Amino acid sequence: MHFCLTGQYTPRALNSIMENPTQNRYEAAKKLVEAAGGKLISMYSMSAEGPSVLTIFDVPDPTMAPVISGLVVAAGTLQNVKLTRLFTQEEIVQVRQKAAKLRGSYTPPGG
């Protein structure tokens, strides 16, 4: 399952990054995601609302996504973290097919 994690670096993390400017944060993220049984798909730095990061990763066990999120927050690396489940186009086709089957079983308000 694919997830998108965004967050802003904490002041402590930013100071550490400035002290070690060649340190590879991609490798740190990759190591964590792989330890959770997943794969880091992409990682981007952003300047919106302060220095921040956007990562997209795939984990077969969906409970590992909040574990990853919680670990980076607990470590003091990120704040204002948002974790979003992403759906591939193949998954969306399945969702649409299931919705079409269930459509007649729902009565909206006033219906």
ChimeraX commands (.cxc) that place a marker at each C-alpha (Angstrom):
marker #1 position 0.00,0.00,0.00 radius 0.5
marker #1 position 1.25,3.42,-0.93 radius 0.5
marker #1 position 1.48,6.31,1.52 radius 0.5
marker #1 position 2.54,9.93,1.36 radius 0.5
marker #1 position 4.17,11.41,4.45 radius 0.5
marker #1 position 4.78,15.14,4.68 radius 0.5
marker #1 position 6.20,17.13,7.55 radius 0.5
marker #1 position 8.30,20.08,8.58 radius 0.5
marker #1 position 11.77,19.60,10.01 radius 0.5
marker #1 position 12.02,20.55,13.67 radius 0.5
marker #1 position 14.53,23.24,14.69 radius 0.5
marker #1 position 16.68,20.51,16.27 radius 0.5
marker #1 position 16.72,18.50,13.03 radius 0.5
marker #1 position 17.50,21.61,10.96 radius 0.5
marker #1 position 20.46,22.45,13.19 radius 0.5
marker #1 position 21.76,18.90,12.79 radius 0.5
marker #1 position 21.32,19.08,9.01 radius 0.5
marker #1 position 23.22,22.39,8.89 radius 0.5
marker #1 position 26.03,20.89,10.97 radius 0.5
marker #1 position 26.19,17.90,8.61 radius 0.5
marker #1 position 25.12,19.32,5.22 radius 0.5
marker #1 position 26.26,16.30,3.21 radius 0.5
marker #1 position 24.30,13.82,5.32 radius 0.5
marker #1 position 21.90,11.91,3.09 radius 0.5
marker #1 position 18.36,12.04,4.51 radius 0.5
marker #1 position 17.11,9.88,1.62 radius 0.5
marker #1 position 19.28,6.99,2.84 radius 0.5
marker #1 position 17.96,7.40,6.40 radius 0.5
marker #1 position 14.36,7.32,5.16 radius 0.5
marker #1 position 15.08,4.38,2.88 radius 0.5
marker #1 position 16.63,2.41,5.74 radius 0.5
marker #1 position 13.58,2.97,7.96 radius 0.5
marker #1 position 11.03,2.08,5.28 radius 0.5
marker #1 position 12.97,-1.04,4.27 radius 0.5
marker #1 position 13.23,-2.10,7.93 radius 0.5
marker #1 position 9.42,-1.90,7.98 radius 0.5
marker #1 position 9.29,-4.28,5.00 radius 0.5
marker #1 position 8.59,-1.56,2.47 radius 0.5
marker #1 position 10.15,0.41,-0.34 radius 0.5
marker #1 position 10.88,4.13,-0.51 radius 0.5
marker #1 position 9.48,5.28,-3.85 radius 0.5
marker #1 position 10.49,8.94,-3.79 radius 0.5
marker #1 position 11.50,11.74,-1.47 radius 0.5
marker #1 position 11.39,15.48,-2.07 radius 0.5
marker #1 position 12.43,18.53,-0.10 radius 0.5
marker #1 position 9.97,21.40,0.04 radius 0.5
marker #1 position 10.09,24.98,1.24 radius 0.5
marker #1 position 6.36,25.39,1.84 radius 0.5
marker #1 position 5.67,26.47,5.41 radius 0.5
marker #1 position 9.36,26.13,6.26 radius 0.5
marker #1 position 11.90,23.45,5.40 radius 0.5
marker #1 position 9.94,20.27,4.95 radius 0.5
marker #1 position 9.89,16.90,3.26 radius 0.5
marker #1 position 7.50,14.78,1.19 radius 0.5
marker #1 position 8.05,11.04,0.96 radius 0.5
marker #1 position 6.12,8.40,-0.93 radius 0.5
marker #1 position 6.59,4.83,0.19 radius 0.5
marker #1 position 5.03,1.42,-0.26 radius 0.5
marker #1 position 4.50,-0.99,2.64 radius 0.5
marker #1 position 2.69,-4.33,2.37 radius 0.5
marker #1 position 1.44,-4.03,5.97 radius 0.5
marker #1 position -0.63,-0.83,6.29 radius 0.5
marker #1 position -0.06,-0.70,10.06 radius 0.5
marker #1 position 3.60,0.05,9.40 radius 0.5
marker #1 position 2.83,3.48,7.90 radius 0.5
marker #1 position 1.74,5.05,11.21 radius 0.5
marker #1 position 4.65,3.27,12.89 radius 0.5
marker #1 position 7.06,5.01,10.49 radius 0.5
marker #1 position 5.30,8.33,11.02 radius 0.5
marker #1 position 5.35,7.97,14.79 radius 0.5
marker #1 position 9.04,7.08,14.85 radius 0.5
marker #1 position 10.16,10.17,12.93 radius 0.5
marker #1 position 8.00,12.38,15.17 radius 0.5
marker #1 position 9.22,10.69,18.38 radius 0.5
marker #1 position 12.82,11.05,17.23 radius 0.5
marker #1 position 12.29,14.81,16.94 radius 0.5
marker #1 position 12.93,14.92,13.20 radius 0.5
marker #1 position 9.56,16.16,11.90 radius 0.5
marker #1 position 6.57,18.11,13.16 radius 0.5
marker #1 position 3.15,18.84,11.65 radius 0.5
marker #1 position 3.24,15.43,9.99 radius 0.5
marker #1 position 0.48,14.32,7.64 radius 0.5
marker #1 position 0.15,10.70,6.56 radius 0.5
marker #1 position -2.07,10.01,3.56 radius 0.5
marker #1 position -3.00,6.66,2.04 radius 0.5
marker #1 position -2.48,6.76,-1.73 radius 0.5
marker #1 position -4.32,4.53,-4.18 radius 0.5
marker #1 position -2.87,3.23,-7.42 radius 0.5
marker #1 position -5.07,3.43,-10.49 radius 0.5
marker #1 position -5.56,-0.34,-10.32 radius 0.5
marker #1 position -6.82,-0.01,-6.73 radius 0.5
marker #1 position -9.17,2.81,-7.70 radius 0.5
marker #1 position -10.70,0.63,-10.42 radius 0.5
marker #1 position -11.45,-1.96,-7.72 radius 0.5
marker #1 position -12.94,0.72,-5.47 radius 0.5
marker #1 position -15.19,1.94,-8.28 radius 0.5
marker #1 position -16.33,-1.59,-9.08 radius 0.5
marker #1 position -17.22,-2.25,-5.45 radius 0.5
marker #1 position -19.03,1.09,-5.20 radius 0.5
marker #1 position -21.10,0.24,-8.27 radius 0.5
marker #1 position -22.17,-3.05,-6.63 radius 0.5
marker #1 position -23.14,-1.37,-3.34 radius 0.5
marker #1 position -24.77,1.71,-4.85 radius 0.5
marker #1 position -28.33,0.35,-4.71 radius 0.5
marker #1 position -28.08,-0.64,-1.04 radius 0.5
marker #1 position -27.67,2.94,0.24 radius 0.5
marker #1 position -30.53,5.33,0.86 radius 0.5
marker #1 position -29.45,8.99,1.05 radius 0.5
marker #1 position -31.18,11.46,3.39 radius 0.5
marker #1 position -34.64,12.29,2.13 radius 0.5
marker #1 position -34.60,9.22,-0.15 radius 0.5
marker link #1:1,2 radius 0.2
marker link #1:2,3 radius 0.2
marker link #1:3,4 radius 0.2
marker link #1:4,5 radius 0.2
marker link #1:5,6 radius 0.2
marker link #1:6,7 radius 0.2
marker link #1:7,8 radius 0.2
marker link #1:8,9 radius 0.2
marker link #1:9,10 radius 0.2
marker link #1:10,11 radius 0.2
marker link #1:11,12 radius 0.2
marker link #1:12,13 radius 0.2
marker link #1:13,14 radius 0.2
marker link #1:14,15 radius 0.2
marker link #1:15,16 radius 0.2
marker link #1:16,17 radius 0.2
marker link #1:17,18 radius 0.2
marker link #1:18,19 radius 0.2
marker link #1:19,20 radius 0.2
marker link #1:20,21 radius 0.2
marker link #1:21,22 radius 0.2
marker link #1:22,23 radius 0.2
marker link #1:23,24 radius 0.2
marker link #1:24,25 radius 0.2
marker link #1:25,26 radius 0.2
marker link #1:26,27 radius 0.2
marker link #1:27,28 radius 0.2
marker link #1:28,29 radius 0.2
marker link #1:29,30 radius 0.2
marker link #1:30,31 radius 0.2
marker link #1:31,32 radius 0.2
marker link #1:32,33 radius 0.2
marker link #1:33,34 radius 0.2
marker link #1:34,35 radius 0.2
marker link #1:35,36 radius 0.2
marker link #1:36,37 radius 0.2
marker link #1:37,38 radius 0.2
marker link #1:38,39 radius 0.2
marker link #1:39,40 radius 0.2
marker link #1:40,41 radius 0.2
marker link #1:41,42 radius 0.2
marker link #1:42,43 radius 0.2
marker link #1:43,44 radius 0.2
marker link #1:44,45 radius 0.2
marker link #1:45,46 radius 0.2
marker link #1:46,47 radius 0.2
marker link #1:47,48 radius 0.2
marker link #1:48,49 radius 0.2
marker link #1:49,50 radius 0.2
marker link #1:50,51 radius 0.2
marker link #1:51,52 radius 0.2
marker link #1:52,53 radius 0.2
marker link #1:53,54 radius 0.2
marker link #1:54,55 radius 0.2
marker link #1:55,56 radius 0.2
marker link #1:56,57 radius 0.2
marker link #1:57,58 radius 0.2
marker link #1:58,59 radius 0.2
marker link #1:59,60 radius 0.2
marker link #1:60,61 radius 0.2
marker link #1:61,62 radius 0.2
marker link #1:62,63 radius 0.2
marker link #1:63,64 radius 0.2
marker link #1:64,65 radius 0.2
marker link #1:65,66 radius 0.2
marker link #1:66,67 radius 0.2
marker link #1:67,68 radius 0.2
marker link #1:68,69 radius 0.2
marker link #1:69,70 radius 0.2
marker link #1:70,71 radius 0.2
marker link #1:71,72 radius 0.2
marker link #1:72,73 radius 0.2
marker link #1:73,74 radius 0.2
marker link #1:74,75 radius 0.2
marker link #1:75,76 radius 0.2
marker link #1:76,77 radius 0.2
marker link #1:77,78 radius 0.2
marker link #1:78,79 radius 0.2
marker link #1:79,80 radius 0.2
marker link #1:80,81 radius 0.2
marker link #1:81,82 radius 0.2
marker link #1:82,83 radius 0.2
marker link #1:83,84 radius 0.2
marker link #1:84,85 radius 0.2
marker link #1:85,86 radius 0.2
marker link #1:86,87 radius 0.2
marker link #1:87,88 radius 0.2
marker link #1:88,89 radius 0.2
marker link #1:89,90 radius 0.2
marker link #1:90,91 radius 0.2
marker link #1:91,92 radius 0.2
marker link #1:92,93 radius 0.2
marker link #1:93,94 radius 0.2
marker link #1:94,95 radius 0.2
marker link #1:95,96 radius 0.2
marker link #1:96,97 radius 0.2
marker link #1:97,98 radius 0.2
marker link #1:98,99 radius 0.2
marker link #1:99,100 radius 0.2
marker link #1:100,101 radius 0.2
marker link #1:101,102 radius 0.2
marker link #1:102,103 radius 0.2
marker link #1:103,104 radius 0.2
marker link #1:104,105 radius 0.2
marker link #1:105,106 radius 0.2
marker link #1:106,107 radius 0.2
marker link #1:107,108 radius 0.2
marker link #1:108,109 radius 0.2
marker link #1:109,110 radius 0.2
marker link #1:110,111 radius 0.2
view
